[in-house]
Amino acid sequence: MASSVKIAAIASALALGGCGSLVPAGDRGASASSPSSSPASTAPRNALPVRAAPQSYMPRASDANCLADLGATGARFDLLPDTYAAPGCNKLGTVQLMALAGDRAPLSIANLGPVQCNVAKAFGDWARFGVDRAARELLGSPVARIETMGSYSCRNIAGSDQRSAHARAEAIDVSGFVLADGRRIVLKRDWQGGDAATREFLRVVHKSACKRFGTVLGPQYNAAHEDHFHLEGTGAKFCR
């Protein structure tokens, strides 16, 4: 587990050492990421060639700062090595999240793979301030677990030759929530078929996600997203 102390130490050591957006075409949680506005964020970084075995590297200063911020939220996570899996598919500056902080108790996460740090940080903020608090206010119970369909996947946007944001670990697909009182909320069933409070909860957390992520797609976007929220990046906004 990467503690906030360890991450802060990495950030401090790095400091002392001087060390394009495409509207998705409706695939299952696949869309392209927004380009970064910071020249530093696009600077080349060491990573493994496609055919090499995984190996860890000291993170860039920009990554270390994000990791320190993520650790400060109370999230539990491991650092992952920078790797290339195939042309256009990579895991750079990623973490493996094990748990997120809620207001009163940790939130577990199901089926989540590698995620870029900035997306993980947005996910943690959304989980605590957008999801957990909405569940307590609207449903009378905090959230215990967020269910996902995963994050990293080396694939193209459906119907195109461009890589999905999932191919760079920049997106998470959320399919449901389990409350502390045992209730399970599933997007495919409850977006339209849940009771009034459950439907309101899902729409509130969707709206909250739109404030934190660059691209958010859900059941109202198209049939391919009827069973999940696609949460992508932190740049230019596209919310449906």
C-alpha positions in Angstrom: 0.0 0.0 0.0 1.3 3.5 -0.9 1.0 5.6 2.2 0.6 9.4 2.0 4.0 9.7 3.8 5.8 7.6 1.3 4.2 9.5 -1.6 5.0 12.9 0.0 8.7 11.7 0.3 8.8 10.9 -3.4 7.4 14.3 -4.3 9.9 16.0 -2.0 12.8 14.0 -3.5 11.8 14.9 -7.0 11.5 18.6 -6.2 15.0 18.6 -4.7 16.4 16.8 -7.7 15.0 19.4 -10.1 13.5 16.7 -11.5 -7.2 15.7 -28.0 -10.7 15.3 -27.3 -13.2 13.3 -29.4 -16.9 12.9 -28.6 -17.3 9.1 -28.2 -19.1 7.1 -30.8 -21.2 5.1 -28.4 -19.1 2.1 -27.6 -19.2 0.5 -24.2 -17.5 3.1 -22.1 -15.1 4.1 -24.8 -14.2 7.6 -25.7 -11.0 9.7 -26.3 -9.4 11.8 -23.7 -9.1 15.6 -23.7 -5.6 17.0 -24.5 -3.7 18.4 -21.6 -3.3 22.2 -21.4 0.0 21.9 -19.6 3.2 21.5 -21.7 4.9 19.7 -18.7 2.2 17.0 -18.7 3.0 16.0 -22.3 6.8 15.8 -21.7 8.3 12.4 -22.7 8.6 9.9 -19.9 10.5 6.7 -19.6 8.3 3.6 -20.2 8.8 0.1 -21.4 8.8 -0.9 -25.0 5.8 -3.0 -26.1 7.6 -6.3 -25.8 9.4 -5.7 -22.5 8.5 -7.0 -19.1 6.9 -4.6 -16.6 9.3 -2.4 -14.5 8.8 0.4 -12.1 10.2 3.9 -12.5 10.4 6.9 -10.2 7.3 9.0 -11.0 7.7 12.5 -12.6 7.2 15.4 -10.3 3.7 16.0 -11.7 2.7 12.4 -11.0 4.2 12.5 -7.5 2.2 15.6 -6.6 -1.0 13.8 -7.7 -0.1 10.7 -5.8 0.5 12.8 -2.7 -2.9 14.5 -3.1 -4.5 11.1 -3.6 -2.9 9.7 -0.5 -4.1 12.7 1.5 -7.7 11.9 0.7 -7.4 8.6 2.6 -7.5 6.4 -0.5 -5.6 3.1 -0.3 -3.7 2.2 -3.4 -0.6 0.8 -5.0 1.7 2.4 -7.5 2.0 0.6 -10.8 4.8 0.5 -13.3 4.8 2.4 -16.5 4.2 0.0 -19.4 3.2 -0.1 -23.0 1.0 -3.0 -24.0 0.5 -2.2 -27.7 0.5 0.8 -30.1 -1.7 3.4 -28.4 -2.2 1.3 -25.3 -0.3 2.2 -22.2 -0.4 2.6 -18.4 1.5 5.7 -17.5 1.3 7.2 -14.1 -1.3 4.7 -12.9 -2.4 3.3 -9.6 -4.4 0.3 -8.4 -7.1 1.6 -6.0 -8.1 -0.7 -3.2 -10.4 1.6 -1.2 -11.6 5.2 -1.1 -12.5 7.3 1.9 -16.1 8.0 2.8 -17.2 10.5 5.4 -17.7 7.8 8.0 -16.1 4.6 6.6 -13.9 3.4 3.7 -15.6 2.6 0.4 -14.6 -0.6 -1.4 -14.4 -0.9 -5.2 -15.2 -3.9 -7.3 -13.5 -5.0 -10.5 -11.4 -1.9 -11.0 -8.0 -2.1 -12.8 -5.2 0.4 -13.3 -6.3 4.1 -13.4 -4.3 7.2 -14.1 -3.7 9.1 -10.9 -5.7 12.3 -11.9 -8.7 10.1 -12.8 -8.3 8.2 -9.5 -8.3 11.4 -7.6 -11.4 12.7 -9.3 -13.0 9.3 -8.7 -12.2 9.5 -5.0 -13.7 13.0 -4.6 -16.8 11.9 -6.5 -17.2 8.8 -4.4 -17.1 10.7 -1.1 -18.7 14.0 -1.9 -21.0 13.1 -4.7 -22.0 9.4 -4.1 -21.7 8.7 -0.4 -23.3 11.9 0.8 -26.1 11.6 -1.8 -26.8 8.1 -0.6 -27.1 9.1 3.0 -29.3 12.1 2.2 -31.6 10.5 -0.3 -31.5 6.8 0.6 -30.8 6.9 4.3 -27.7 4.8 4.2 -24.0 5.4 3.2 -22.4 3.6 0.3 -20.3 0.5 1.2 -19.1 -0.5 -2.3 -18.9 1.0 -5.8 -19.3 -1.6 -8.6 -17.4 -1.1 -11.8 -16.9 -2.8 -15.2 -13.2 -2.0 -15.1 -10.9 0.8 -16.3 -7.9 -0.2 -18.5 -8.7 -2.0 -21.7 -6.6 -2.0 -24.9 -9.4 -1.3 -27.5 -10.6 1.3 -30.0 -13.6 3.5 -29.9 -16.4 1.5 -31.5 -16.7 2.1 -35.2 -13.4 4.0 -35.4 -9.7 3.4 -35.7 -8.9 5.6 -32.7 -8.0 4.3 -29.3 -10.5 4.5 -26.4 -9.6 6.4 -23.3 -9.7 3.0 -21.6 -6.6 2.1 -23.6 -4.7 4.7 -21.6 -6.3 3.9 -18.2 -8.1 7.3 -18.3 -11.7 6.0 -17.9 -13.8 4.1 -15.4 -17.1 2.4 -16.0 -19.4 2.4 -13.0 -22.3 -0.1 -13.0 -23.8 0.1 -9.5 -23.6 0.8 -5.8 -24.1 -1.3 -2.7 -25.3 0.5 0.4 -24.2 -0.2 4.0 -27.7 -1.5 4.7 -27.4 -4.2 2.0 -29.4 -2.6 -0.8 -27.8 -2.9 -4.3 -28.5 -0.2 -6.9 -27.9 -1.2 -10.5 -27.9 1.3 -13.3 -29.5 -1.0 -15.9 -32.4 -1.9 -13.7 -32.8 1.2 -11.5 -32.2 4.2 -13.8 -35.7 3.9 -15.1 -37.2 1.1 -12.9 -36.1 2.0 -9.4 -38.2 3.8 -6.9 -38.4 7.6 -6.9 -35.6 8.0 -4.3 -33.3 5.6 -6.2 -33.9 7.3 -9.5 -33.2 10.7 -8.0 -30.0 9.3 -6.4 -28.7 8.1 -9.7 -29.4 11.4 -11.4 -27.7 13.3 -8.6 -24.5 11.2 -8.7 -24.5 11.5 -12.5 -24.7 15.3 -12.3 -22.0 15.3 -9.6 -19.7 13.3 -11.9 -20.1 15.9 -14.6 -18.5 18.4 -12.3 -15.4 16.3 -11.7 -14.7 14.4 -14.9 -14.1 15.6 -18.5 -16.5 13.2 -20.2 -19.4 11.5 -18.5 -21.8 9.2 -20.4 -24.8 7.4 -18.9 -28.1 5.8 -19.8 -29.5 9.0 -21.3 -26.6 9.1 -23.8 -27.3 5.9 -25.8 -28.2 2.3 -25.4 -24.6 1.3 -25.2 -24.4 3.1 -21.8 -27.7 2.0 -20.4 -25.9 -0.1 -17.8 -23.1 2.1 -16.6 -21.6 5.6 -16.2 -18.5 6.2 -18.3 -16.2 8.5 -16.3 -13.3 9.8 -18.3 -10.5 12.3 -17.8 -10.6 15.7 -16.1 -10.3 18.1 -19.0 -12.9 19.6 -21.4 -16.5 18.8 -20.4 -18.9 16.6 -22.3 -21.8 15.3 -20.1 -24.7 13.2 -21.3 
